[in-house]
């Protein structure tokens, strides 16, 4: 493999080494979470969140799925009756 010297071009048009332009991200210190218990949520709190959601879904995809399954069942019955006869 070849080693290629990478260079960056600054807005002034000057070519500089990439190491002068790109900085390594700072190292994060390992943060340990304090040992506390998670707050307990009751089912009543969960239903309040669910009731606040908007009703944007429709039953059209369900109707389409039922229709598709009906067509598949009809074709299956036609094929079965042709082979049985």
C-alpha positions as CSV (number, residue, x, y, z in Angstrom):
1,X,0.0,0.0,0.0
2,X,1.1,3.5,-0.6
3,X,1.2,6.2,2.0
4,X,-0.4,9.4,0.7
5,X,0.1,12.8,2.4
6,X,-3.4,14.2,2.8
7,X,-3.7,18.0,2.7
8,X,-6.7,20.3,3.3
9,X,-7.3,23.5,1.6
10,X,-8.3,26.4,3.8
11,X,-10.7,29.2,2.6
12,X,-7.6,31.4,1.9
13,X,-6.4,28.8,-0.6
14,X,-3.5,27.7,1.6
15,X,-2.7,24.0,1.7
16,X,-2.2,22.6,5.3
17,X,-1.9,19.1,6.7
18,X,-5.2,17.5,7.6
19,X,-4.0,17.1,11.2
20,X,-4.0,20.9,11.5
21,X,-7.6,21.1,10.4
22,X,-9.3,18.1,11.9
23,X,-9.3,17.7,15.7
24,X,-9.8,14.6,17.6
25,X,-13.0,14.6,19.7
26,X,-12.5,15.1,23.4
27,X,-12.4,11.9,25.4
28,X,-15.4,11.5,27.7
29,X,-14.8,10.4,31.2
30,X,-16.8,7.4,32.3
31,X,-19.8,8.6,34.1
32,X,-21.3,6.3,36.6
33,X,-25.0,6.8,37.3
34,X,-26.0,7.2,40.9
35,X,-27.6,4.1,42.3
36,X,-31.2,5.1,42.5
37,X,-34.3,3.2,41.7
38,X,-36.4,4.1,38.7
39,X,-39.7,5.8,39.4
40,X,-42.6,3.4,39.4
41,X,-45.3,4.3,37.0
42,X,-48.8,3.1,37.6
43,X,-51.1,1.9,34.8
44,X,-53.2,5.1,35.2
45,X,-50.2,7.3,34.3
46,X,-49.6,5.2,31.2
47,X,-53.2,5.5,30.0
48,X,-53.1,9.3,30.3
49,X,-50.2,9.4,27.9
50,X,-52.0,7.0,25.5
51,X,-55.2,9.1,25.6
52,X,-53.2,12.2,24.7
53,X,-52.0,10.8,21.4
54,X,-53.7,11.9,18.3
55,X,-56.0,9.5,16.4
56,X,-54.4,9.5,13.0
57,X,-54.8,5.9,11.9
58,X,-57.7,4.6,9.8
59,X,-59.2,1.2,9.3
60,X,-58.6,1.3,5.5
61,X,-55.5,-0.9,5.7
62,X,-57.4,-3.5,7.7
63,X,-60.2,-3.5,5.1
64,X,-57.6,-3.9,2.4
65,X,-56.0,-6.8,4.2
66,X,-59.3,-8.5,4.7
67,X,-60.1,-8.1,1.0
68,X,-56.7,-9.5,0.0
69,X,-57.2,-12.5,2.2
70,X,-60.6,-13.1,0.8
71,X,-59.3,-13.0,-2.8
72,X,-56.5,-15.5,-1.8
73,X,-59.1,-17.8,-0.1
74,X,-61.3,-17.6,-3.2
75,X,-58.5,-18.5,-5.6
76,X,-57.4,-21.3,-3.3
77,X,-60.9,-22.8,-3.3
78,X,-61.1,-22.5,-7.1
79,X,-57.8,-24.4,-7.4
80,X,-58.8,-27.0,-4.9
81,X,-62.1,-27.7,-6.6
82,X,-60.5,-28.0,-10.0
83,X,-58.0,-30.6,-8.7
84,X,-60.7,-32.5,-6.8
85,X,-63.0,-32.7,-9.8
